[in-house]
Amino acid sequence: MTKADIVNEISKSTGIDKQTVLASVESFMNIVKGSLAENENVYLRGFGSFIVKKRAQKTARNISKNTTIIIPEHNIPSFKPAKTFLNEVK
């Protein structure tokens, strides 16, 4: 399902025009991205949590040059579904 499909489904079920729904969906995604960029988790009860995970520093190998490089610690976004969400999908 794409973002356009989501907008169409919301528009059909609520009767709100597609432009307004698209603006709402875009705004939601921008707020989630902004919060995660500021290391703030987003919790949606009954759906799941968008969280920031910290990856530790590690040593990797460049096989072509046969050298080691150090990858510094960094943050990555992650999604953890709620238990009710998991039960519906199963």
C-alpha positions as CSV (number, residue, x, y, z in Angstrom):
1,M,0.0,0.0,0.0
2,T,1.4,3.4,-1.0
3,K,0.8,6.8,0.5
4,A,-1.7,7.6,-2.3
5,D,-3.6,4.4,-1.4
6,I,-3.7,5.5,2.2
7,V,-5.0,8.9,1.3
8,N,-7.7,7.4,-1.0
9,E,-8.9,5.0,1.8
10,I,-9.0,7.8,4.4
11,S,-10.8,10.1,2.0
12,K,-13.4,7.4,1.2
13,S,-14.1,6.4,4.8
14,T,-14.3,10.0,6.2
15,G,-15.7,11.9,3.2
16,I,-12.9,14.5,3.5
17,D,-11.4,15.7,0.2
18,K,-8.0,14.1,-0.8
19,Q,-6.0,17.3,-0.6
20,T,-6.9,17.8,3.0
21,V,-6.1,14.2,3.9
22,L,-2.8,14.4,2.0
23,A,-1.8,17.5,3.9
24,S,-2.7,15.7,7.2
25,V,-0.7,12.6,6.3
26,E,2.3,14.7,5.2
27,S,2.1,16.7,8.4
28,F,2.0,13.6,10.5
29,M,5.1,12.2,8.7
30,N,7.0,15.4,9.1
31,I,6.2,15.6,12.8
32,V,7.4,12.0,13.4
33,K,10.6,12.6,11.4
34,G,11.3,15.8,13.3
35,S,10.7,14.2,16.6
36,L,13.0,11.3,15.8
37,A,15.7,13.7,14.5
38,E,15.6,15.4,18.0
39,N,15.9,12.0,19.7
40,E,12.3,12.1,20.9
41,N,10.3,8.8,20.6
42,V,6.7,8.9,19.3
43,Y,4.2,6.6,21.0
44,L,0.8,5.7,19.4
45,R,-1.2,3.7,21.8
46,G,-2.7,0.6,20.1
47,F,-0.5,1.0,17.1
48,G,3.2,1.1,18.0
49,S,6.2,3.3,18.8
50,F,8.6,5.1,16.5
51,I,11.8,5.0,18.5
52,V,15.4,6.0,18.1
53,K,18.0,3.2,18.7
54,K,21.7,3.9,19.3
55,R,24.1,1.7,17.5
56,A,27.4,1.3,19.2
57,Q,30.8,1.9,17.7
58,K,32.2,-1.0,15.8
59,T,35.1,-2.1,13.7
60,A,34.4,-3.1,10.1
61,R,36.7,-4.4,7.3
62,N,37.2,-3.1,3.8
63,I,37.8,-6.3,2.0
64,S,39.0,-4.8,-1.3
65,K,41.8,-2.8,0.5
66,N,42.2,-5.3,3.3
67,T,42.0,-2.5,5.9
68,T,39.9,-2.0,9.0
69,I,37.7,1.0,9.6
70,I,35.9,2.2,12.6
71,I,32.2,3.0,12.3
72,P,31.3,5.6,15.0
73,E,28.2,5.2,17.1
74,H,25.1,6.5,15.5
75,N,21.3,6.7,15.9
76,I,18.8,4.8,13.7
77,P,15.0,5.0,13.5
78,S,13.0,2.0,14.4
79,F,9.4,0.9,14.8
80,K,8.1,-1.3,17.5
81,P,4.5,-2.5,17.0
82,A,2.0,-2.7,19.9
83,K,0.9,-6.1,21.2
84,T,-2.7,-5.5,19.9
85,F,-1.2,-4.6,16.5
86,L,0.9,-7.8,16.5
87,N,-2.1,-10.0,17.4
88,E,-4.2,-8.6,14.5
89,V,-1.4,-9.3,12.0
90,K,-0.9,-12.8,13.2
